[in-house]
Amino acid sequence: MYGIGGNKVLVFRDEALVVAIATTNNHVEGASALTDKLPVGDILEAAAPANAQ
């Protein structure tokens, strides 16, 4: 799900994790593509200890 300026909500069901990405790229052409370039793998790796049970 995208919002204006590349804001995005990612849902990782297997990890029971929701990530909200807020950017300041309002009315910037290609803002959603910029958000897509974020290293999602790094986000998942960083969240892993928080989700460990």
LUMVODO-658561 format. One record per residue: residue in one letter; x, y negated, z negated of N, C-alpha, C, CB in turn. Coordinates in Angstrom, 3 decimals, padded with zeros to 6 digits. Glycine has a CB too. Example, Ala and Ser with C-alpha at 12.3 -4.5 7.8 and 13.67 -1.06 7.14 Angstrom:
a;013.190;005.690;-007.800;012.300;004.500;-007.800;013.200;003.300;-007.800;011.308;004.473;-009.046 .
s;012.850;002.250;-007.080;013.670;001.060;-007.140;012.900;-000.030;-007.870;014.084;000.598;-005.725 .
***
This chain:
m;000.842;001.170;000.000;000.000;000.000;000.000;000.890;-001.237;000.000;-000.960;000.004;-001.214 .
y;000.648;-002.136;000.928;001.416;-003.370;001.024;000.577;-004.572;000.627;001.953;-003.553;002.433 .
g;001.243;-005.588;000.152;000.616;-006.878;-000.095;001.323;-007.927;000.742;000.658;-007.247;-001.605 .
i;000.979;-009.170;000.566;001.599;-010.245;001.319;003.069;-010.368;000.920;000.852;-011.579;001.085 .
g;003.922;-010.579;001.861;005.334;-010.802;001.565;006.130;-009.570;001.245;005.451;-011.721;000.454 .
g;005.617;-008.402;001.540;006.383;-007.188;001.311;006.168;-006.542;-000.037;007.803;-007.479;001.470 .
n;005.244;-007.066;-000.834;004.919;-006.398;-002.098;004.391;-005.011;-001.774;003.873;-007.218;-002.934 .
k;004.719;-004.055;-002.623;004.369;-002.677;-002.302;004.185;-001.870;-003.575;005.445;-002.036;-001.415 .
v;003.262;-000.936;-003.533;003.074;000.010;-004.621;003.380;001.404;-004.080;001.618;-000.071;-005.210 .
l;004.275;002.102;-004.756;004.652;003.461;-004.373;004.161;004.414;-005.451;006.198;003.590;-004.170 .
v;003.557;005.515;-005.036;003.078;006.523;-005.976;003.823;007.817;-005.688;001.526;006.724;-005.866 .
f;004.496;008.329;-006.715;005.223;009.591;-006.623;004.515;010.569;-007.560;006.759;009.420;-006.999 .
r;003.586;011.312;-007.018;002.748;012.192;-007.847;003.557;013.280;-008.533;001.661;012.830;-007.000 .
d;004.509;013.858;-007.833;005.290;014.950;-008.423;006.095;014.483;-009.628;006.226;015.550;-007.383 .
e;006.455;013.210;-009.648;007.233;012.658;-010.752;006.363;011.926;-011.769;008.290;011.718;-010.218 .
a;005.050;011.880;-011.531;004.126;011.115;-012.389;004.636;009.685;-012.551;003.968;011.796;-013.788 .
l;004.924;009.051;-011.411;005.568;007.741;-011.414;004.898;006.816;-010.410;007.065;007.873;-011.098 .
v;004.663;005.589;-010.831;004.184;004.538;-009.939;005.195;003.399;-010.002;002.735;004.049;-010.336 .
v;005.611;002.920;-008.833;006.573;001.820;-008.747;005.902;000.660;-008.033;007.881;002.255;-008.006 .
a;005.950;-000.515;-008.645;005.436;-001.734;-008.018;006.626;-002.601;-007.649;004.446;-002.503;-008.968 .
i;006.720;-002.968;-006.387;007.806;-003.812;-005.904;007.211;-005.179;-005.581;008.519;-003.181;-004.646 .
a;007.700;-006.200;-006.254;007.238;-007.567;-006.019;008.389;-008.353;-005.385;006.750;-008.247;-007.356 .
t;008.099;-009.002;-004.272;009.128;-009.768;-003.579;008.684;-011.214;-003.437;009.432;-009.157;-002.198 .
t;009.615;-012.037;-003.007;009.303;-013.453;-002.760;009.390;-013.768;-001.279;010.254;-014.369;-003.550 .
n;009.134;-012.773;-000.456;009.211;-012.942;000.995;007.871;-013.351;001.591;009.691;-011.657;001.646 .
n;007.170;-014.249;000.942;005.866;-014.680;001.432;005.982;-015.306;002.810;005.229;-015.668;000.460 .
h;005.154;-014.829;003.715;005.072;-015.344;005.076;006.396;-015.224;005.835;004.633;-016.787;005.048 .
v;007.225;-014.255;005.464;008.476;-013.965;006.176;008.190;-012.842;007.160;009.641;-013.573;005.182 .
e;008.556;-013.053;008.404;008.342;-012.017;009.411;009.139;-010.776;009.048;008.738;-012.522;010.815 .
g;008.490;-009.642;009.081;009.163;-008.379;008.784;009.360;-008.123;007.300;010.485;-008.348;009.461 .
a;008.614;-008.802;006.441;008.789;-008.630;005.000;008.547;-007.182;004.565;007.846;-009.563;004.245 .
s;007.557;-006.545;005.152;007.273;-005.152;004.784;008.432;-004.241;005.178;005.970;-004.669;005.452 .
a;009.038;-004.500;006.311;010.192;-003.703;006.747;011.375;-003.904;005.803;010.596;-004.077;008.191 .
l;011.546;-005.115;005.303;012.617;-005.369;004.335;012.404;-004.547;003.069;012.690;-006.868;003.989 .
t;011.177;-004.496;002.615;010.861;-003.702;001.426;011.131;-002.227;001.690;009.392;-003.909;001.005 .
d;010.806;-001.764;002.884;011.036;-000.358;003.229;012.514;000.018;003.201;010.465;-000.062;004.601 .
k;013.395;-000.950;003.351;014.831;-000.670;003.351;015.393;-000.490;001.945;015.572;-001.785;004.052 .
l;014.587;-000.777;000.926;015.061;-000.575;-000.441;015.388;000.895;-000.652;014.008;-001.054;-001.471 .
p;016.411;001.169;-001.420;016.830;002.568;-001.640;015.886;003.287;-002.595;018.266;002.620;-002.193 .
v;014.825;003.883;-002.047;013.818;004.565;-002.860;014.456;005.698;-003.663;012.683;005.113;-001.969 .
g;015.445;006.358;-003.094;016.137;007.426;-003.815;016.764;006.918;-005.099;017.205;008.052;-002.935 .
d;017.316;005.708;-005.066;017.907;005.121;-006.267;016.842;004.834;-007.318;018.660;003.836;-005.918 .
i;015.676;004.422;-006.873;014.572;004.162;-007.808;014.175;005.457;-008.497;013.351;003.541;-007.073 .
l;014.029;006.515;-007.728;013.653;007.807;-008.312;014.724;008.319;-009.269;013.406;008.838;-007.208 .
e;015.974;008.160;-008.893;017.069;008.613;-009.742;017.097;007.837;-011.058;018.406;008.465;-009.011 .
a;016.893;006.532;-010.972;016.899;005.703;-012.177;015.732;006.037;-013.100;016.854;004.230;-011.802 .
a;014.616;006.427;-012.520;013.427;006.737;-013.316;013.480;008.149;-013.895;012.173;006.575;-012.467 .
a;014.311;009.008;-013.364;014.334;010.409;-013.788;014.513;010.585;-015.295;015.437;011.133;-013.070 .
p;015.462;009.905;-015.940;015.594;010.095;-017.397;014.340;009.668;-018.153;016.792;009.310;-017.922 .
a;013.637;008.657;-017.655;012.425;008.197;-018.326;011.309;009.229;-018.221;011.964;006.868;-017.736 .
n;011.338;010.017;-017.180;010.288;011.015;-016.972;010.665;012.405;-017.488;009.955;011.101;-015.504 .
a;011.911;012.570;-017.917;012.340;013.886;-018.412;011.574;014.237;-019.678;013.867;013.906;-018.683 .
q;011.155;015.481;-019.757;010.392;015.910;-020.935;011.076;017.051;-021.617;008.977;016.308;-020.557 .
***
